Amino acid sequence: MKCNWEKWNAIATIIMAVGGLIGLYYLISEFGELRKSNEIALSTVRQSYRPLAIIRFTHQRPDLAVINHSDLTPTGHFDFGYTEQIVNKGLGVLIYLGYVSYLSKSELDFRSLLIDDKIPSVSQDSAPAYARRRPIAPGETLTVFTIWEDVPFSPQYFAYSLHLYEDQDGGLYDTEHLNAVGFENPFSEKGKIRTILEPGTAVRETYHYYTNEEKVKLIKSLKKLNSSIADALTLRK
């Protein structure tokens, strides 16, 4: 019986190809698992020295907000603000870059919308780029004041702020802070709106580390919003 070598060579080639594909599949899987393991290890190491900004009010009282009704405030509008402390609760030096804030009548995913360039405008601190990068050692604090001007009355506002900071190696982090504040029914006095803050302000915080891709997107978004924080981020080599 004559052996069909071409047929057997073709079968062997197919078997080798299938075996190679199976081996490649497992190799890719191994690389994926190795990458996940490396990311977990890097995250663990990062947590061992990272800074952590905790935002808290300087006065733990129901009337923590300052409400103004100046002659310059339009009818039906008012100003309010509050003083907060940034406390470094982490294990490493916190290089504070500044913050941007946004006031909304409804709850939203502020950080994600900001990174994706979907926030039309923000309130910002006024520090120039060269005055940023303020170091805060573990356990130390920095006081900041947030003010909202010419705000139309609403019984509730969601006041978001994104505080940006770096560790000693240039890694970028943020604290996304929310103050959900309510106001009692307003009344008119001499043509100006009057209101007071309701007790029980709700506070929420989340903490993030930035990948290179997220950092690039954030810088692009901050530049469109004319924030000097973007310049501070690009200064580091």
Steps between C-alpha positions, in 0.01 A plus 500: 500500500647831394524764774365845410775709653350827383176420682681409822721809475190715462337335803819544704520865399138558608563324834811713559309817409214415736749413773676830442174693525412321824846574636469866394161523671641370828805725462280807456294390800817463707616849394158637598516337842859621544395856413215485752738368766747782426223761521387362837860499626560857382174613660601337828840672493338832410262476796797454732627855443225691316357829629128517574306829515200491732274807473311613808320812619690721741184531718275202563179701527171505307557865401840432344413684177540875472194648325523852361234729355690805378358788296689360201314167519214488247146452625435132561874422524738463793862415580621227731831343593685296759848449638658155490826338601702259289657242731771265375397166652743304281852375562683719249545870428203650315585753229179701475420644155161660558134431434212564263133506609160460340153579633206287384132469585519125445747223583751409229835328438706819516849350468421282199317784324792736564760256365282436194476877434124509566492768773429843343654715773649476847580720797872496578748617755696803385857378563735543199696201371826602671327520841367146483676181616456579869640214712285362782676250726308206652272634772527863389215713366426771244197733520297585187187710451233428239254770392198479268374837372172616344336160550127476414306358791445124513400294805803274441839523333771243435834677540780293345872565528795309356822549699813399305834402650816301430731272696877541520546303176261711294205258513171688469207447739173674582235526768151541355299676770125566514306728734126449456342806659137596551346841559183593682215676320612848401324825582540847357639790697559840342488343156766240581465129559566367850562139596693289751675168470314191616675281762643167396726574203592173325864438409653237270855435382674266257872470430673420170838440338556619141635288217704680232198493269274657762761765578526602133120527474482701823764749383314547172171564681655741754666699222162549333367627834797742529624342822862566595504155661555368146819706474616372839450143382699554181789668687622173651756312286 
